[in-house]
């Protein structure tokens, strides 16, 4: 168990004795900002909104004359989508308040008397983000509606317990009776004429009883959960001695004794009061409801609705416990800029799932924050308390943050807000420093120069002198002034080394840039030369191709000329042959003619001779 201190707080004024459960958080004016409603046994109801420091902690809305107020709730009782304040007294009256713009006072924003923790960021905030400051409370003369309910009611819950989509009002009485009511407006009579306006023929709204149960023990608390298998609503009723009963929507009742293993007193019905709340845990990729119980003597129990497993833990305290609530601690972290930076640097954190924690308070003001692993964080309030509340409250518009509210016996309500609570166990200093000695060697220099020898002496049992690193830790823990001087010198040395490294960086960067430029120029020249070589090679190849084409063309032309010459010669030879044939033929004809002539001449001569002879 570790202890924490809470710093950011405001104080409100609220007088009178009260029932420890006559309060609630909720958006009473439907502006999406949660307010805090509280009532006392004198019949005074107060609504607190934002930081009411400008008017000395006065409430936002007040109303008196409401009887002995025993329980208060904020919810959609009319099933109209808008919240109302429901205030029940011991005399059997249920007062309903509808806080709307018609009966609101216009809040104004001031900077004076605002806590320093809220002022520090005002310079960078827009007007809509400034704290809500109320100049004067609005006094309501009477409630919007008053209905009759059974007497001696001490617990109230507004929820849909049967899954029909309509909210019911669950009232627990001191005579161990639990009743469920529906808010209904009677229909107009059948014989009403059409000329009458609908607003005039509506009957008076009533609370109609829907269900009723009787228990063996006092009803100490009420809560609502979901069945992990069917998602149906479950009504959970706390019983004395660390017991509770689950009522399903079909009215099936299951009683759960939660005594630890080996405890034989479970059959005996003890009268120790039990507080019960619903929480959530992320299991198997989804959120599952769990039931948490705390008894006045410090027995803390977790019941897993999915696995039906029970875990027990014993809180060690000196005073009785009486108030319990569940909270989601990551609500404040969502608006934390440092968390946004962490998520940017480590995206895995954005997918992290958070479980609820449970807050328990004792009469002396000791407050315990318990997670599902039973890690406990303790905060000690400065005085005795008569009521404790934990929930989400809007300190500034649009930002509901986790708050602790303590109602003391001095007519004050102390509100602690912007809670930053980590329930994880504290790691031992030696465990943190284990494996970090090399870094200390680099940072501390001469202070730990003999650490390796002394570490070896420690390991073999021959250690006799005091280690410098031990002295350093001793100075850190017990000799703060000497350590501050040494730390200042060390910081100065580190700053000097940092400056030297920063001075070296520009030169190294400039040399690197010059080298890059030279390399770039060299690469450019080499590239250009390569381009030129490529162009030359392509040019030579082109010329060679052209020459080769020319040669091929010449060879082709030569072959064609030769073929033409051969063909011409053949034609000429044929012509010569034909000519010769013609000549020879002519010669033959001439010779033939000559021969014929000779023959003819011969014949003529012979004829002449014969004639001569004759």
C-alpha positions as CSV (number, residue, x, y, z in Angstrom):
1,X,0.0,0.0,0.0
2,X,1.4,3.4,-1.0
3,X,0.2,6.9,0.1
4,X,-0.5,9.9,-2.1
5,X,-1.3,13.6,-1.6
6,X,-4.0,15.4,-3.5
7,X,-3.4,19.1,-4.1
8,X,-6.1,20.7,-6.4
9,X,-9.3,21.3,-4.3
10,X,-12.1,23.7,-3.6
11,X,-14.5,24.0,-0.7
12,X,-18.2,24.5,-0.7
13,X,-20.7,25.4,2.1
14,X,-23.3,22.9,3.0
15,X,-24.9,22.8,6.5
16,X,-26.9,20.2,8.3
17,X,-26.8,16.5,9.0
18,X,-27.5,14.1,6.2
19,X,-28.0,10.5,5.1
20,X,-24.6,9.2,3.9
21,X,-26.2,8.3,0.5
22,X,-28.4,11.4,-0.1
23,X,-26.3,12.7,-3.0
24,X,-25.6,12.0,-6.7
25,X,-23.6,13.1,-9.7
26,X,-25.5,13.9,-12.9
27,X,-26.3,16.3,-15.7
28,X,-29.2,18.1,-14.1
29,X,-29.7,20.8,-16.7
30,X,-28.9,18.7,-19.7
31,X,-25.8,20.7,-20.9
32,X,-23.5,17.6,-20.9
33,X,-21.7,18.9,-17.8
34,X,-22.1,16.9,-14.6
35,X,-23.3,18.7,-11.5
36,X,-23.4,17.5,-7.8
37,X,-26.8,17.2,-6.0
38,X,-27.0,16.8,-2.2
39,X,-29.7,16.9,0.4
40,X,-29.8,17.0,4.2
41,X,-32.2,15.9,6.9
42,X,-33.6,19.4,7.3
43,X,-35.2,19.2,3.8
44,X,-32.6,21.4,2.0
45,X,-31.5,20.4,-1.5
46,X,-28.5,22.0,-3.1
47,X,-27.0,21.7,-6.6
48,X,-23.4,22.6,-7.2
49,X,-22.1,23.5,-10.6
50,X,-18.5,24.2,-11.6
51,X,-16.1,26.0,-9.3
52,X,-18.3,28.2,-7.0
53,X,-15.3,30.1,-5.5
54,X,-16.4,33.6,-6.5
55,X,-19.4,33.5,-4.2
56,X,-17.7,31.8,-1.3
57,X,-18.7,28.3,-2.2
58,X,-22.4,28.9,-2.6
59,X,-24.5,26.3,-4.6
60,X,-25.9,26.8,-8.1
61,X,-29.6,26.0,-7.2
62,X,-31.2,25.5,-3.8
63,X,-34.6,24.4,-2.5
64,X,-35.9,23.9,1.0
65,X,-38.9,22.5,2.8
66,X,-38.6,19.0,1.2
67,X,-38.9,17.0,4.4
68,X,-36.3,14.5,5.8
69,X,-34.3,13.8,2.6
70,X,-33.0,10.2,2.7
71,X,-32.0,9.6,-0.9
72,X,-31.3,11.6,-4.1
73,X,-30.8,10.5,-7.7
74,X,-30.4,12.1,-11.2
75,X,-31.8,10.4,-14.2
76,X,-34.3,10.2,-17.1
77,X,-37.3,9.4,-14.9
78,X,-39.8,10.6,-17.5
79,X,-38.1,8.6,-20.3
80,X,-38.1,11.8,-22.4
81,X,-34.3,11.9,-23.0
82,X,-33.8,14.6,-20.4
83,X,-32.6,14.2,-16.8
84,X,-34.5,15.2,-13.7
85,X,-33.6,15.4,-10.0
86,X,-35.5,12.9,-7.9
87,X,-35.5,13.6,-4.1
88,X,-37.2,11.1,-1.8
89,X,-37.9,11.8,1.9
90,X,-38.7,9.6,4.8
91,X,-42.3,10.9,5.0
92,X,-43.3,9.2,1.7
93,X,-42.8,12.0,-0.8
94,X,-40.9,11.9,-4.1
95,X,-40.0,15.4,-5.3
96,X,-39.0,15.8,-9.0
97,X,-37.1,18.9,-10.3
98,X,-36.7,19.8,-14.0
99,X,-33.8,22.2,-14.2
100,X,-34.2,24.1,-17.5
101,X,-33.2,27.4,-18.9
102,X,-36.4,29.0,-17.5
103,X,-35.3,28.6,-13.9
104,X,-31.5,28.8,-14.4
105,X,-29.4,31.8,-13.4
106,X,-27.0,32.8,-16.1
107,X,-23.5,31.9,-14.8
108,X,-20.7,34.3,-15.2
109,X,-17.0,33.7,-15.4
110,X,-14.5,35.3,-13.0
111,X,-10.8,34.9,-12.5
112,X,-10.6,36.0,-8.8
113,X,-10.5,33.4,-6.0
114,X,-9.9,30.6,-8.5
115,X,-7.4,28.0,-7.3
116,X,-4.0,28.5,-8.7
117,X,-4.1,25.1,-10.4
118,X,-7.1,26.2,-12.4
119,X,-5.7,29.7,-13.1
120,X,-2.4,28.7,-14.6
121,X,-3.8,27.8,-18.0
122,X,-6.4,30.6,-18.3
123,X,-4.1,32.7,-20.6
124,X,-4.3,30.1,-23.3
125,X,-7.9,29.0,-22.7
126,X,-10.8,30.3,-24.7
127,X,-13.7,31.8,-22.8
128,X,-15.7,28.6,-23.2
129,X,-13.0,26.7,-21.4
130,X,-12.8,28.9,-18.3
131,X,-14.0,27.6,-15.0
132,X,-17.7,27.9,-14.3
133,X,-18.3,30.5,-11.6
134,X,-21.7,31.1,-10.1
135,X,-22.4,34.6,-8.8
136,X,-25.5,33.8,-6.7
137,X,-27.6,30.7,-6.1
138,X,-31.0,30.3,-7.8
139,X,-33.7,29.6,-5.2
140,X,-36.5,27.2,-6.3
141,X,-39.7,27.7,-4.3
142,X,-41.1,24.3,-4.9
143,X,-40.3,21.1,-7.0
144,X,-41.7,20.6,-10.5
145,X,-43.8,17.6,-9.3
146,X,-44.4,15.8,-6.1
147,X,-45.6,12.2,-6.0
148,X,-46.4,9.7,-3.2
149,X,-44.1,6.8,-2.5
150,X,-43.8,4.4,0.5
151,X,-42.3,5.8,3.7
152,X,-38.9,5.1,5.1
153,X,-37.1,4.8,1.7
154,X,-33.3,4.9,2.1
155,X,-32.0,3.9,-1.3
156,X,-33.0,4.9,-4.8
157,X,-31.9,3.7,-8.3
158,X,-33.1,4.9,-11.7
159,X,-32.4,2.3,-14.4
160,X,-33.9,-0.1,-16.9
161,X,-33.9,-3.4,-15.0
162,X,-36.2,-5.5,-17.4
163,X,-34.7,-4.5,-20.8
164,X,-37.8,-2.9,-22.1
165,X,-36.1,0.4,-22.9
166,X,-38.0,2.3,-20.1
167,X,-36.3,3.5,-17.0
168,X,-37.8,2.3,-13.7
169,X,-37.4,3.8,-10.2
170,X,-36.2,1.2,-7.7
171,X,-36.8,2.1,-4.0
172,X,-35.3,0.2,-1.1
173,X,-37.1,0.6,2.3
174,X,-35.8,0.2,5.8
175,X,-38.3,-2.6,6.4
176,X,-36.4,-4.8,3.9
177,X,-38.9,-4.3,1.0
178,X,-37.7,-3.5,-2.5
179,X,-40.2,-1.9,-4.9
180,X,-40.1,-1.0,-8.6
181,X,-42.2,1.9,-10.0
182,X,-42.9,3.2,-13.4
183,X,-43.5,6.9,-14.1
184,X,-46.8,7.2,-15.9
185,X,-49.1,9.9,-17.1
186,X,-52.8,8.7,-17.2
187,X,-54.6,8.9,-20.5
188,X,-57.5,11.4,-20.9
189,X,-61.0,10.1,-20.2
190,X,-62.9,8.6,-23.1
191,X,-65.9,11.1,-22.8
192,X,-63.6,14.1,-23.2
193,X,-64.7,16.4,-26.0
194,X,-62.4,17.3,-28.9
195,X,-62.7,21.0,-28.1
196,X,-60.6,20.5,-24.9
197,X,-56.9,21.1,-25.3
198,X,-54.7,18.0,-24.8
199,X,-52.7,19.8,-22.1
200,X,-55.8,20.3,-20.1
201,X,-57.2,16.8,-20.3
202,X,-54.0,15.0,-19.2
203,X,-54.2,13.5,-15.7
204,X,-51.8,13.9,-12.8
205,X,-48.6,11.7,-13.3
206,X,-48.3,8.8,-10.9
207,X,-45.7,6.2,-9.9
208,X,-47.2,2.8,-10.7
209,X,-45.9,-0.2,-8.8
210,X,-44.4,-2.7,-11.1
211,X,-42.6,-5.3,-9.0
212,X,-42.0,-5.9,-5.3
213,X,-39.7,-8.2,-3.3
214,X,-39.1,-8.8,0.4
215,X,-35.7,-9.8,1.7
216,X,-34.5,-11.4,4.9
217,X,-31.9,-8.8,5.7
218,X,-31.6,-5.0,5.4
219,X,-31.1,-3.7,1.8
220,X,-27.7,-1.9,2.2
221,X,-27.1,-1.0,-1.5
222,X,-28.4,-1.2,-5.0
223,X,-26.6,-1.5,-8.4
224,X,-27.2,-2.5,-12.0
225,X,-25.0,-4.7,-14.3
226,X,-25.2,-6.6,-17.5
227,X,-25.2,-10.3,-18.0
228,X,-22.0,-11.1,-19.9
229,X,-23.7,-13.8,-22.0
230,X,-27.1,-12.3,-22.9
231,X,-26.4,-8.6,-22.2
232,X,-29.6,-8.5,-20.2
233,X,-29.8,-6.1,-17.2
234,X,-29.2,-7.5,-13.8
235,X,-30.4,-5.9,-10.6
236,X,-27.9,-6.4,-7.7
237,X,-29.0,-6.0,-4.1
238,X,-26.5,-5.8,-1.3
239,X,-27.2,-7.7,1.9
240,X,-25.5,-7.6,5.3
241,X,-22.4,-9.7,5.9
242,X,-20.8,-9.4,2.4
243,X,-23.7,-11.1,0.6
244,X,-25.7,-10.0,-2.4
245,X,-28.6,-11.1,-4.6
246,X,-28.8,-10.9,-8.4
247,X,-32.3,-10.5,-9.8
248,X,-32.7,-11.2,-13.5
249,X,-35.2,-9.5,-15.8
250,X,-37.4,-12.6,-15.5
251,X,-37.4,-12.1,-11.7
252,X,-35.2,-15.1,-11.1
253,X,-33.2,-14.4,-7.9
254,X,-29.8,-15.9,-7.1
255,X,-28.2,-15.4,-3.7
256,X,-24.4,-15.3,-3.5
257,X,-22.5,-15.9,-0.2
258,X,-19.1,-14.5,-0.6
259,X,-17.3,-15.8,2.5
260,X,-13.7,-17.0,2.0
261,X,-12.8,-20.6,1.7
262,X,-12.9,-22.4,5.0
263,X,-15.1,-19.8,6.7
264,X,-17.9,-21.7,8.5
265,X,-19.7,-18.6,9.5
266,X,-21.3,-18.1,6.1
267,X,-24.5,-19.7,7.2
268,X,-24.9,-17.2,10.0
269,X,-26.5,-13.9,8.8
270,X,-24.2,-11.2,10.2
271,X,-25.4,-7.6,10.4
272,X,-22.2,-6.0,9.0
273,X,-23.3,-3.4,6.4
274,X,-22.2,-4.1,2.8
275,X,-21.6,-1.6,0.0
276,X,-21.8,-2.9,-3.5
277,X,-20.9,-1.2,-6.8
278,X,-20.5,-2.3,-10.4
279,X,-17.1,-2.1,-12.2
280,X,-15.7,-3.2,-15.6
281,X,-12.7,-5.2,-16.6
282,X,-11.3,-5.8,-20.1
283,X,-11.2,-9.5,-20.8
284,X,-11.0,-11.5,-24.1
285,X,-11.3,-8.4,-26.3
286,X,-14.4,-6.9,-24.5
287,X,-15.4,-5.2,-21.3
288,X,-17.1,-7.4,-18.7
289,X,-19.0,-6.3,-15.7
290,X,-17.8,-7.3,-12.2
291,X,-19.4,-6.8,-8.8
292,X,-17.3,-5.3,-6.0
293,X,-18.4,-5.5,-2.3
294,X,-16.9,-4.0,0.8
295,X,-18.0,-4.6,4.3
296,X,-17.6,-2.2,7.3
297,X,-14.9,-4.4,8.8
298,X,-12.7,-4.2,5.6
299,X,-13.5,-7.3,3.6
300,X,-13.2,-6.5,-0.1
301,X,-14.7,-9.0,-2.6
302,X,-14.7,-9.1,-6.4
303,X,-17.2,-11.3,-8.2
304,X,-16.7,-11.9,-11.9
305,X,-20.0,-12.3,-13.6
306,X,-18.5,-14.1,-16.6
307,X,-16.5,-16.8,-14.8
308,X,-18.5,-16.7,-11.5
309,X,-15.2,-16.5,-9.7
310,X,-14.8,-14.8,-6.4
311,X,-11.6,-13.0,-5.1
312,X,-11.2,-11.7,-1.6
313,X,-8.9,-9.1,0.0
314,X,-8.6,-7.8,3.5
315,X,-8.2,-4.0,4.0
316,X,-6.2,-3.1,7.1
317,X,-7.8,0.0,8.7
318,X,-8.6,1.4,12.1
319,X,-12.0,2.8,11.3
320,X,-15.2,1.5,9.8
321,X,-15.8,1.8,6.0
322,X,-19.0,3.2,4.8
323,X,-18.7,4.7,1.2
324,X,-17.8,3.0,-2.0
325,X,-17.7,4.0,-5.7
326,X,-16.1,2.9,-9.0
327,X,-14.1,5.2,-11.2
328,X,-12.3,5.1,-14.6
329,X,-8.9,6.7,-13.9
330,X,-8.1,7.2,-17.6
331,X,-10.8,9.9,-17.9
332,X,-8.4,12.6,-16.7
333,X,-5.6,11.2,-18.9
334,X,-7.6,11.6,-22.1
335,X,-7.3,15.4,-21.8
336,X,-3.6,15.2,-20.8
337,X,-1.2,16.6,-23.4
338,X,1.6,14.6,-22.0
339,X,-0.4,11.4,-22.6
340,X,-1.0,12.6,-26.2
341,X,2.7,12.9,-26.7
342,X,3.3,9.5,-25.2
343,X,0.8,8.0,-27.6
344,X,2.4,9.7,-30.5
345,X,5.8,8.3,-29.5
346,X,4.4,4.9,-28.6
347,X,1.3,4.1,-30.6
348,X,0.7,0.9,-28.6
349,X,-0.4,3.0,-25.7
350,X,-3.4,4.2,-27.7
351,X,-4.7,0.7,-27.8
352,X,-4.4,0.1,-24.1
353,X,-7.6,-0.9,-22.3
354,X,-8.3,0.5,-18.8
355,X,-10.1,-1.3,-16.0
356,X,-12.2,0.5,-13.4
357,X,-10.8,1.0,-9.9
358,X,-12.8,1.1,-6.7
359,X,-12.7,3.9,-4.1
360,X,-13.6,3.2,-0.5
361,X,-13.7,5.7,2.4
362,X,-13.7,5.4,6.2
363,X,-15.3,7.6,8.8
364,X,-11.9,9.1,9.7
365,X,-11.4,10.3,6.1
366,X,-8.9,7.5,5.0
367,X,-9.6,6.8,1.4
368,X,-8.5,3.6,-0.4
369,X,-8.2,3.2,-4.2
370,X,-8.2,-0.5,-5.1
371,X,-7.7,-2.0,-8.6
372,X,-8.5,-5.5,-9.9
373,X,-5.1,-6.8,-8.9
374,X,-5.7,-5.6,-5.3
375,X,-3.1,-2.9,-5.5
376,X,-4.0,-0.2,-3.0
377,X,-3.4,3.5,-2.9
378,X,-4.2,5.4,0.3
379,X,-5.2,9.1,0.7
380,X,-5.8,10.6,4.2
381,X,-8.3,13.4,4.3
382,X,-7.7,16.0,7.0
383,X,-10.9,15.4,9.1
384,X,-13.8,13.2,9.9
385,X,-16.5,12.8,7.3
386,X,-20.2,12.1,7.3
387,X,-20.5,11.4,3.6
388,X,-18.1,10.5,0.8
389,X,-18.7,10.7,-3.0
390,X,-16.5,9.8,-6.0
391,X,-17.5,10.4,-9.6
392,X,-17.2,12.7,-12.6
393,X,-17.8,16.4,-12.1
394,X,-17.5,19.3,-14.6
395,X,-15.0,21.8,-13.2
396,X,-14.8,23.5,-16.5
397,X,-17.4,23.4,-19.3
398,X,-17.2,20.3,-21.5
399,X,-14.7,18.5,-19.2
400,X,-16.1,16.0,-16.7
401,X,-13.1,14.9,-14.5
402,X,-12.8,12.5,-11.6
403,X,-13.4,14.0,-8.2
404,X,-13.4,13.0,-4.5
405,X,-16.0,14.9,-2.4
406,X,-15.8,14.8,1.4
407,X,-18.7,16.2,3.5
408,X,-17.3,16.9,7.0
409,X,-19.0,17.8,10.3
410,X,-18.0,21.5,9.9
411,X,-20.6,22.4,7.3
412,X,-18.2,22.1,4.4
413,X,-17.8,20.0,1.3
414,X,-14.2,19.6,0.1
415,X,-13.7,18.7,-3.6
416,X,-10.5,17.2,-4.9
417,X,-10.3,17.2,-8.7
418,X,-7.9,16.5,-11.6
419,X,-6.9,13.3,-9.9
420,X,-3.7,11.6,-11.1
421,X,-3.6,8.3,-9.4
422,X,-1.5,5.3,-10.4
423,X,-2.4,2.1,-8.6
424,X,0.6,0.1,-9.9
425,X,3.0,-1.0,-7.1
426,X,6.0,1.1,-6.4
427,X,9.2,-0.4,-7.7
428,X,12.2,-0.7,-5.3
429,X,14.9,1.9,-5.8
430,X,17.6,-0.8,-6.0
431,X,15.6,-2.7,-8.6
432,X,15.3,0.5,-10.7
433,X,19.0,1.1,-10.4
434,X,20.0,-2.4,-11.2
435,X,21.6,-2.6,-14.6
436,X,22.1,1.2,-14.7
437,X,25.5,1.4,-13.2
438,X,27.2,1.7,-16.6
439,X,25.3,4.9,-17.1
440,X,26.4,6.1,-13.7
441,X,30.0,5.4,-14.6
442,X,29.7,7.6,-17.7
443,X,28.0,10.4,-15.8
444,X,29.9,10.4,-12.5
445,X,33.4,9.9,-13.8
446,X,35.9,9.8,-11.0
447,X,33.3,9.2,-8.3
448,X,32.8,5.6,-9.4
449,X,36.2,4.9,-10.9
450,X,36.9,2.1,-8.4
451,X,33.4,0.7,-8.6
452,X,34.4,-2.3,-10.6
453,X,37.0,-3.4,-8.1
454,X,34.7,-2.9,-5.2
455,X,31.9,-4.7,-7.0
456,X,34.2,-7.7,-7.4
457,X,35.2,-7.4,-3.8
458,X,31.5,-7.5,-2.9
459,X,31.0,-10.6,-5.0
460,X,33.9,-12.6,-3.5
461,X,33.4,-11.4,0.1
462,X,36.6,-9.5,0.5
463,X,34.9,-6.1,0.6
464,X,36.2,-3.8,3.3
465,X,36.1,-0.2,2.2
466,X,33.0,1.9,1.4
467,X,32.0,2.1,-2.2
468,X,31.8,5.5,-3.8
469,X,28.6,4.5,-5.5
470,X,27.2,3.7,-2.1
471,X,28.3,7.1,-0.8
472,X,26.6,8.7,-3.8
473,X,23.3,6.9,-3.0
474,X,23.7,7.9,0.7
475,X,24.2,11.5,-0.4
476,X,21.1,11.4,-2.6
477,X,19.0,10.1,0.2
478,X,20.3,11.6,3.4
479,X,22.8,14.4,2.6
480,X,20.7,16.5,0.3
481,X,22.7,19.8,0.5
482,X,26.0,18.1,-0.4
483,X,24.3,16.2,-3.1
484,X,22.9,19.5,-4.5
485,X,26.4,20.9,-4.8
486,X,27.7,17.8,-6.4
487,X,24.6,17.6,-8.7
488,X,25.1,21.3,-9.7
489,X,28.7,20.6,-10.6
490,X,27.7,17.5,-12.5
491,X,25.0,19.3,-14.4
492,X,27.5,22.1,-15.3
493,X,29.9,19.5,-16.6
494,X,27.2,17.8,-18.6
495,X,26.0,21.2,-20.0
496,X,29.6,22.0,-21.0
497,X,30.0,18.7,-22.8
498,X,26.6,19.2,-24.4
499,X,27.7,22.7,-25.6
500,X,30.9,21.3,-27.0
501,X,29.0,18.5,-28.8
502,X,26.5,21.1,-30.2
503,X,29.4,23.2,-31.4
504,X,30.9,20.2,-33.1
505,X,27.7,19.3,-34.8
506,X,27.6,22.3,-37.1
507,X,31.2,21.7,-38.3
508,X,30.5,18.0,-38.8
509,X,27.3,18.9,-40.5
510,X,29.0,21.4,-42.8
511,X,31.8,19.0,-43.6
512,X,29.2,16.3,-44.3
513,X,27.3,18.7,-46.6
514,X,30.5,19.7,-48.4
515,X,31.4,16.0,-48.8
516,X,27.9,15.3,-50.1
517,X,28.2,18.2,-52.5
518,X,31.6,17.0,-53.7
519,X,30.3,13.5,-54.1
520,X,27.3,15.0,-55.9
521,X,29.5,16.9,-58.3
522,X,31.8,13.9,-58.9
523,X,28.8,11.7,-59.5
524,X,27.5,14.4,-61.9
525,X,30.8,14.5,-63.8
526,X,31.0,10.8,-64.0
527,X,27.4,10.6,-65.1
528,X,28.0,13.2,-67.8
529,X,31.2,11.3,-69.0
530,X,29.2,8.1,-69.1
531,X,26.5,9.9,-71.1
532,X,29.1,11.2,-73.5
533,X,30.6,7.7,-73.9
534,X,27.2,6.3,-74.5
535,X,26.4,8.9,-77.1
536,X,29.8,8.3,-78.8
537,X,29.2,4.6,-78.8
538,X,25.7,5.1,-80.2
539,X,27.1,7.4,-82.9
540,X,29.8,4.9,-83.9
541,X,27.3,2.1,-84.0
542,X,25.0,4.3,-86.1
543,X,27.8,5.2,-88.6
544,X,28.9,1.6,-88.8
545,X,25.3,0.6,-89.5
546,X,25.0,3.3,-92.1
547,X,28.3,2.2,-93.8
548,X,27.2,-1.4,-93.7
549,X,23.9,-0.4,-95.3
550,X,25.7,1.5,-98.0
551,X,28.0,-1.4,-98.7
552,X,25.0,-3.7,-98.8
553,X,23.3,-1.3,-101.2
554,X,26.4,-1.1,-103.4
555,X,26.7,-4.9,-103.5
556,X,23.1,-5.1,-104.3
557,X,23.5,-2.5,-107.1
558,X,26.6,-4.3,-108.4
559,X,24.8,-7.6,-108.6
560,X,21.9,-6.0,-110.4
561,X,24.3,-4.3,-112.9
562,X,26.1,-7.6,-113.5
563,X,22.8,-9.3,-114.1
564,X,21.7,-6.5,-116.4
565,X,25.1,-6.7,-118.3
566,X,24.8,-10.5,-118.6
567,X,21.3,-10.1,-119.9
568,X,22.4,-7.4,-122.2
569,X,25.2,-9.5,-123.6
570,X,22.9,-12.4,-124.0
571,X,20.5,-10.2,-125.9
572,X,23.3,-8.8,-128.0
573,X,24.6,-12.3,-128.8
574,X,21.2,-13.4,-129.8
575,X,20.9,-10.3,-132.0
576,X,24.3,-11.1,-133.5
577,X,23.4,-14.7,-134.1
578,X,20.2,-13.6,-135.7
579,X,22.1,-11.1,-137.8
580,X,24.6,-13.7,-138.8
581,X,21.8,-16.1,-139.5
582,X,20.2,-13.5,-141.6
583,X,23.5,-12.7,-143.4
584,X,24.2,-16.4,-143.9
585,X,20.8,-16.8,-145.1
586,X,21.3,-13.9,-147.5
587,X,24.6,-15.4,-148.7
588,X,22.9,-18.7,-149.3
589,X,20.3,-17.0,-151.3
590,X,22.9,-15.1,-153.3
591,X,24.9,-18.2,-153.8
592,X,21.8,-20.1,-154.8
593,X,20.9,-17.3,-157.1
594,X,24.5,-17.2,-158.5
595,X,24.4,-20.9,-158.9
596,X,21.1,-20.7,-160.6
597,X,22.6,-17.9,-162.7
598,X,25.6,-20.0,-163.6
599,X,23.4,-22.9,-164.5
600,X,21.3,-20.6,-166.5
601,X,24.4,-19.2,-168.1
602,X,25.7,-22.6,-168.8
603,X,22.5,-23.7,-170.3
604,X,22.5,-20.6,-172.3
605,X,26.0,-21.2,-173.5
606,X,25.3,-24.7,-174.4
607,X,22.2,-23.6,-176.1
608,X,24.1,-21.0,-178.0
609,X,26.8,-23.5,-178.9
610,X,24.4,-25.9,-180.1
611,X,22.8,-23.3,-182.1
612,X,26.2,-22.3,-183.4
613,X,27.0,-25.7,-184.2
614,X,23.8,-26.0,-185.8
